[in-house]
C-alpha cells in the first residue's frame, strides 16, 4: 500500500492536470448553458478508463522497482540488469550510472594492482631480510658476552617485527591462506614457548605450562602467531621475576596469564583496535598497537574468540576460545 501511495505521489502532476482540465470544461459548459448531465457520462467513462491505465502503470512501476531492488552493487555491470528506460530523463540517469560504474571499476583495478605490487614487495622484503638476520645471529653466537646477548635479544625483536609485517599482508588474502585441520594443541604451544624461551630467560620470567591433550580444529600457522604475540606482550609488560602461565581447560579455552603491569579499565575495551596503544603502550615508546589487532583479526578469521581480562598492577589474562569453530576437520 505504501508503494501504491508513492506511485500516486509520483503521478501528482498528472492528477493536477486532470483536475484543472475538468474544472476548465465545467466552467466552459456552465458559461454556454450546457446541461451538466451531458458531461457526467463521458466523465465516468474517462474515469474508468483512467483507472485501468492507472493500475497498469502501477504494475509496471512496481515491477521496475522490484528489479532495481534485486540489483547487487558491484556483482556485475549494471547494463546487464537495469530495466528498460521509459523516458529520456531515466535514460540519461542510467547512462550516468553506467559511466560512473565504469570509472569506479577502472579505479578499483588500478588500486588492486598497486596493492598487489605493494604486497609482493613487502613479502619479498621480509624474506630477504631474514638472510642478514640469520647471519648476524650466527656472528653474535660465536662469543657469549653480555653485549652479544643484548644484541641477540634486539635482533630477535627485529625478526618478530619483520614477521608481523608479513602476517599483516597475509591477513588480506582471505581464506586462501588457511589450512584448516585438526592439530595437537600441545605441539603448537610448545613450539611457541621454545621460540620465546630465550626472552623468558633473559628477563628472568618464570613460565608455567603443564601441557595438554586437547586437539583443536584450526590453522597451525595463524594460531601459532596468536600465541606468540600473546607471549611477546607478556614478556614485554611483565617485570623481572614475574610469572607467565599458559593453561588449557576442558572447554578448549587457552589462557595466557601474566603478573605484569596490567591494563587500565578505560583501555581494556579498545586494546584490539588497530593502532591503539593505550596508557601502557604510550609508556612503552616501542609499542605499535598492531600486535593485538592482528591477533583479534586472525582469531576472527579462524572462527575463534579472543578475550582479555586485566587488573592494573596485578597482571592480564588473554583467552583464546578454541571451541567456537563451526566446521569439522575433514
N, C-alpha and C positions, 0 to 999 in steps of 0.2 A: 504494500500500500504506500509506503514511504517513497518507493521508486516511482509509482504512478503520479503522486503529487509533485515529485521533482520533474517528471515529464511535462505535466501541466504548466509548471512554472517556466520551464524552458520554452514552452509554446505561448507565453504570455502575450507577445506582440501579435500573434495570430488572433488570439481571443480579443485583444483590444481593437484590432481592425474589424473583426466581425461585429462587435458591439457598436462601433462607430458607424459602420455601413448600415446596420439595422436601424440605428437612430436617424440617419440621413434619409433612408427610404420611408420611414414612418413619418418624418417631418414633411417630406415632399408630398406624400399621399394625403396628409392632412390638409396641406395648403391647397391642393387641387380638388379637395372634397371627395376623394375616392373612399368608398366604404372599406373599413379596416378588415371586415370579414373576408374580403378578396385577397388579403395578404396572409392570413393565418395559415391557410392550407399549404401554399408554397414554402412558407417559413418552416412548417412542421416537416415537410419532405426534405428540405435542406438540412434541418437539424438532425434528422435520422441518418441521412447520407453522411453528414459531417461526423456523427458518432461512429459510424462504420470506419471511416478513414482515420478517425482518432484512435480507435482500437488497433487497427492495422499498423499505424505509425508507432503506437506504444509497443507492440510486439517486436517490431524491428529495432526500436530504441532499446528494449530490454535485451534482445539477442546480442546486439553490438556491445552493450555494457558488460554482459557476461563474458564475451570473447576477450574483451580488454582485461577483465579481472583475472582470466586464466593465464595471461601472459606472465612469464617468469623473466625478470630483467637479467640480461646477460647470458641466458641459456642458449639463445640462437639469434640471428639477425631478425630484427622486428619486421622487416619487409615480408618475411615468410608467414607471419601470423596476424598482422594488422588487418582489420576488416576494411572492406571497400569504402572509400570516402564518398559521402553523399553530397558534398558541397565543395566549392573552391576553397573556402576557408579551412575546412577539415583536411583537404588535400595539401594545402600549404603547411599545416601543422604536422602532418605525417612526414612531409619532405624535410621539415626542420628536425624532427625527431631522428630520422634516418641519418641525416648529415651529422648530427651530434653523436649518434651511436658509432658511426664510422670513425669520427675523430677520437672518441673515447677508446675504441679498440686499438687504434694506432698508438695512442699514448700508453695503453696498457702493455702492448707488445714491446714498445721501447723501454718501458720501466722494467718489465720482466727480463729483457735481455741484459740491461745494465745490472740488475740484481743478481742474475745468474753469473755474470762476469765477476762481480764482486765476491760472491760466494766461492767461486772457483779459485780466485786469487787468494782469499784467506785460507781456504783449505790447503792449497799448495804451500802457503807461507807457514802454516802450523807444522806441516810435515817436514818442511825444510829446516825449520828452526830446531827441530828435535835432534838433528845431527850435531850441531855445535854444542847443544846442551849435554848430549851424551859424552862428547869429547871432554868438555870441562869437568864433568863428574868424574871421569876416569883420572884426569890430572889431579883433581883435589883429593882423590882416594890414595894417591901414591904416598902421601905423608900425613900422618894423623896428628894434626895440631888444632888448637882451639880456633885459630883463624880459618883453617880449612873447613872445620865443622860448621862454623857460622856461614861461610860462603856456600857450603853444600845445602844448608837449610834455605838460604835465599834462592839458590838455583832451583831447588825443589818447588818453591813458590812460583818462580818464573814458568816452570814447566806446567804447573797447575793452571796458571792464567792462560797459557797458550792452549791447553786442552779445553778450557772453558770457552774460549773463542770458537773452537771447532764445534763444541756441543751447541753453542748459541746458533751457529749456522745450520746445524742439522735439525734443530727444532722446527725450522720452516719447511722441512721436506715431507711433512705429513707421515702417513703410515708406511711409506716406502722404506723407512729406516728402521722399522721394528721387526724383531724376530721373536714372536710370542710363542712360548712353550713352557713346560714345567721344569723348574730348576730346584736344586738343593739350595735352600736359603743359607745354610751354614757355609757352603763354599763361597758364595758371593760376599758374605760378611767378612770371612777370614781373609779373602783376597784384599778387601779394602783396608782391613786392620794392618796387614803386612805392609801395605803401601805407606801407611802413616805411622808405622812403628817408630821410625827414626825421629819423627816430630814429637811423639809422646816421650821418648827417652830424653831428647834434648830439653824439653820443657819440664821434665820430671813430673809428668802427669800419669797417674795410675789408671790403667784401662782394665775394666772388669767385663768379661764376656764368658759365659758358661757354655755356649754352644746351643744348637737347636736341631731338632729332627724334622722341622717343617719343610714342606715342599710348596712352592708357590708358582702360579701362572703369571709370568711377567716377561720382560725383555732384560736379559742379564746385563747388557752394557749400560742401559739407562738406569736400572735400579742400582748398579754399582756407582754410577755417577751421583745419584741422590745420596747414597750412604757416605761416599767420600766427601761430598760438600758438607754434610752434617758433621762429620768428624773434623773437617777443616775448621768449621766455625767453633766447634767445641775446643779445639786446641788453641784457637786464636783468642777466645774470650774466657778461658779457664786459667786462673793464676797458677804459678808454680806450686806443686804439691797437691793440686786438686785431683778430683776423680772424674772419669767419664765411664758411664755404664751403658752397655748395649744389651738389650733383652728382647725376647720374643715370647709373647704369651700364647695361650691355646686358641685365641681368636685371630692369630696371624697378624698381630699388631707389633711391628718392630719399633722399639723405642731407643733413642739416643739421649741419655740424660747426663748433664754435666753439673759441676758445682761452681760455675763461673759467675760472672757479674750479673747475669740475668737480663731481662728486657723489661723496660718500663711499661705500665699498663696502657698508656696512650700510644705507644709504638707497636704493641703486640698485634692489633688488627691490621696493620699496614706492612708488616715485615716481608710479606710475599709480593709486594708491589715492585714493579720494575724501577730500579734506581733509588729506592727508598732505603736510607741508611739508618735513620733514627738517631737517638741521642748517643747510644754507644758507638754507632758507626761514625758519628762525627768526631768522637773522641779518638777513634782509630782512623787516622788520616788515610790508611791504605784500603779502607772499606769502599767497595764499589756499588753495593746494593743490587748486584746482579745474581749472586750465587743462589740465594733463596728463591728469587724469581724463577730461575732456571729449574730449581728443584720442584716448585709447585707446578710449573708448566709441564715438566717431564712426567710428574705424577699424574696429572690430568690426562696426559697423552696415553699413559698406561692403564688408566681406569682406577688408579689408587687414590687414596685420600692422604693429604699431608696436613697434620695439625701441629699446633705449637702451644705449649704451656710454660709459663715462666713466673718467677717472683724475683724482683730486684734484690741483688745481694746474695741470693741463695741458689741460683742456677736456672737452667732451662731444660725443657724436655720436648723433643720433637718426635712425633709419632707418625709412622707410615703404615696406614691400614691396608694390608695386602689382601684382604678377604673380599674387597668390593669389586674385583674384576669380574665382569659379567660373562666372559667367554670361558670355554674349557679348552684344555690343550688337546691337540689332535693326536 
